[in-house]
Amino acid sequence: CMCSNGTSIKMKNLFYNVPARRNFLKSEKVEMRHITEEFIRIALAYPSIKMKLSHNSNEIFHLEKTNLRKRIVKIIGGRKNESLVPIQETTSLVEIEGFIGKPESAKRTRGEQYLFVNNRFIKNNYLNHAINKAFENIIPSNYFPSYFIKLIINPELIDVNIHPTKTEVKFENEKEIYAILRATIKRSLGQYNIAPSLDFSQEISFNSIFENNREIKEPKIKINKLYNPFNKDKVV
């Protein structure tokens, strides 16, 4: 809900008098991970808002007002800055902005994948497929690219009430958005000269050459000094 500037919200003993609800909670570690992930989603959606997260008097995040790039770096880590590639596109249907990770930052897990529609975090397998297709032949098939992408679209063209958690959204022009998103990412990868990385696995053809530290001998070239290309008679 909307709050006045400077409003502070504190929650304590939320399920103290409701044991039935407490039974659905996992361990403290697991629940804190869920809370932290939700905090990160909101922090990425609104980088212009100062945010702080504490747990048991320990400060986990202290985020100042900034832009999206700096907030990503603050949350994910300083090394992330060098691997971020900006994307930007404006059409009559949708506006796209944000960052994708360079191929070498791809991981075997989906952790660093954040997609927002009108500043609402969503999960959408169809659009996720569009992003993966843009990285096709650039990263191995068992790796997942990092992305922090925001879509701005007319609210009348989406339905946010198809799932209880509100993390799934139905698009009226899903195929068009798929094509625009994929093309935008591919263009950014091309503009920044992103090439396939060889860091993921060693080229198999190299293995046989250096197998068992075998000595590599220089090839011998046989030359027939009597050969004359203008002589019709065969020279042996």
N, C-alpha and C positions, 0 to 999 in steps of 0.2 A: 504494500500500500504506500501511498505518498506520505512523506513525513517532512516536517520543517527542517531547515538547514541546522545542522548541529545535533540532531536527535540521536540519542544513544539507546541501543536495545540490549537488554541483558536477559538471558534465560537461565534458570536455575531449578534443579530438581523437577524437570519437566514431567516425568512419569512417576513421581514419588507416590501419588495416591491412586495410580491406575496400574495395578499389578498386571492386568491382562495385556496392556500395551508393552510393559517391560519384558514380557515373555518373548516378544518379537525382536527384541534387540539382540545384537551379537555381542562379542567381547568389546571392551572399551577401546582396544586398539583398532578393531575393525570399524566401529562406529565413528571413531575420530578420523579415520581415513576417508569415510564417506563425507563427513563434515568439511574436511580440508578440500576435497575435490569439488564440493559445491561452492565453497568459498572462492576457489581458483576460477571456476566458471563465471561467477559474478564479477570477480576482479578483472578478468579479461574482457568481459562485456562492457565494463564501465571504467576504463583506465583514468578518466578525468575525475574520479572520486577517490579520496583518500580512504584507505581501508586498513584495518589491523585485526589480526587473529591471535588470540592467546588461549592457552590451555594449561590449567593448573598453575597459574601465575608465570608460565613460560611464554614468551612472545615468539610465535611461529612466523608470522608475516607482519611487516610494517611497510605498507605501500603508500608512497606519496603520489600526489596528482602528477600524471605524466601522459605520454602518448602510448599507443598500443605496443610499439616495438620495445620501448624501454620497460614496459610492464611485463612483457613476455620474458625478457632477459632477467628481470628481477625475480620472477617466479621460478623459471626453469633453470636459470644459471647463466653466468657471464659468458661462457663459451658459446652459448646459443646465438649471440649477436652476429658472429661471423658466418653462421650457416643460414641466416634468414634471407629469403628472396621476396621482395614486395610484389604483390599482384594488385592490379587496379583495372576496373572496367565499369563503364556506365552505359546502359542500354535503356530503352523505353520500358523494358520488362523488369529488370533487376539491376541493382548496383552491387558490385563486388569489390571488396578491399580486404587487405590483410597480408599475411605472410605464409610462405611455404618453406619447408626445410630443404636444403641442398641434398642431393642423393646420398652423400656420405654420412648424413645425420639420420638416415632411415634406420629403423630398429625392428626387432623381431616381435615387438608388442605394439599395441595400438595406443599407448599411453598419451602421447603428445598429439592428439587429434581433436581439435575444437572447432565446431561449426556453429555459427549463430545466424539466426534470422530475426531481424529487427531487435537485436540485442537479447534474444532469447536463445539459450543453448539448446540445440536439438541433436537428435541422432537420426540419421537418414541413410540407409544402406544404398539407396539409389544414387544419391549425390556423392557418397563416399566412393562408389564404384567409378564415378566420373573422374574423381581426383586420382584414383589408382590408375585409371587408363591413361591419364596425362603423364604418369611416370613410367608407363610401360616401356620396356627395353632400356630403361635407365637404371632401375634398381632391381635386384633379384625378386622373383615372384613371392618368396616367403618373407620379404621385408615390407614394412609399412612406412610411408612417408609421414613426416610431421607437418601439421598445418594448423593455422590459426586464421580462419576465414569468416568474414562477416558478409551477410547478404541483406540488402535493404530492398524490400518489396512492398507493394501495396497490400495492406492487411486484408483487403477484400478478396485477394487472390490466394489466401492460405486459410487452412482450417487447423486450429491448435487444439481442438477438443476431440481428437480421435484416440487419445490415450490418457489414463488417469494421472500419470506423472507429468503430462504436458511436455514431454521431451520429444514427441513425434509430431511432425507437421505434415499435412497433406497440401500439395501444391496444385493449383489449377493448371499451370503450364509447366509441368515437371520435365517433360522431354526438352523443351526449349531451354530451361535453366540448366539442365544437364549439359547440353551442347555448349552453352555460353561459358559455364564454369570450366569445362574441360579445355576449351580453346584458350581461355584466359590464362590458365596455368601453363599450357604448352607454350604460349607466346612468351611468358615471363621466363621460362626455362631457356628459351631460345635467345631472348634479349641479353640474358646474363651469361651466355655461352656455357650453359651447364652441359657437361658431357658425362657419359657413363663412367662410373668409378670402378677401379679394379681392386679396391681395398677389401671387398667383401669376401673374395675367395681367390685362390691362386689359379692362374691359367693352367689347365691340365696338361697342355702340350709341353709346358716347361719341365714337368716332373720327370719325364723320361730322359731328358738331357742330363740332369744333375743327379740321377738316381745312383745311390751308393757311392757318391763322390767319384764317379768314374771319370778318368782323364779324357779330355776332349782333344782329339788329334786333328791337325789341319788336313783338309782333303787334298789328295794328290790329283793334279791335272795332267793328262797325257796329251802331248802335242806331236803330230806327225809333221816333221820339218820338210818332208818331201812333197807334201800336198800342194798341188797347183790347181786352182779352180778353173783355169783356162785350158788345162790339159784334158782332152777327152778320154785319154787312156787312163784306166784306173790305176792308181798308185797304191801299192800294198805297203 
